[in-house]
Amino acid sequence: MGKLMSLLEAIEPIKDGDTILVAGFGPMGYPGRVMRTILKQTDLKDLLFVANAANQNYLVAFEKMLMTRARGLICTFTRPSKAAEKLYEEGKLELVPQGTFAERIRAGGAGIPAFYTPVGFGTAVEEGKPRITIDGREYLMEKAIKGDVALIKAAKVDLDGNCFMTGCTKNFGALMPAAAKYTVVEAEEVVKVGKIDPELVTVPGILVDAIVKVGA
């Protein structure tokens, strides 16, 4: 029962200046209750957000935090988001191809500091990045992404933190906990240990620090 806590208890370790990995493929798998609690119940600031996308239409709390609490954003897609446009104009937005984005997070969790990819040549993505030629093909070096905090959502979570995610809610959310020091999961359903088939565990409980029950 030690991992099951209130929203305020779960976000208490988050501090100013943290890098926060926010799960979600659009609204699918997005930890909206945790994000709204951070926005409304804290004064956290100077945050670097890592998320697949910003969207003012359905990620309202995230949009407000990007506008008022963020020192930067690493993402793959920004429209429609006035906050992302503002960060871009200020030089605080890093756009990353979606596959590279996922691999940078996976590498962070695997302890791999950087990797090479051919994706991005001839675009703004290549600016300032080291290059290497392997077997006659050019590659860009991409650094791993690691965070202080990961905020994820799962359909079912047991009391040890083992998570079962469905469909595209696995996108990015399944990778982020390994790349973060502290992970909060929003659980649509909380069950006893043993109620999730081990073959269906998407994120192992050892990577989860806090569980908040939010309902479906």
Beta strands, then each sheet from edge to edge (+ up, - down):
strand 1: 19-22
strand 2: 47-51
strand 3: 70-75
strand 4: 93-95
strand 5: 114-117
strand 6: 131-134
strand 7: 137-143
strand 8: 147-154
strand 9: 156-158
strand 10: 163-164
strand 11: 180-187
strand 12: 190-191
strand 13: 210-213
sheet 1: 4+ 3+ 2+ 1+ 8+ 11+ 13+
sheet 2: 5+ 7- 6+
sheet 3: 10+ 9- 12-
end
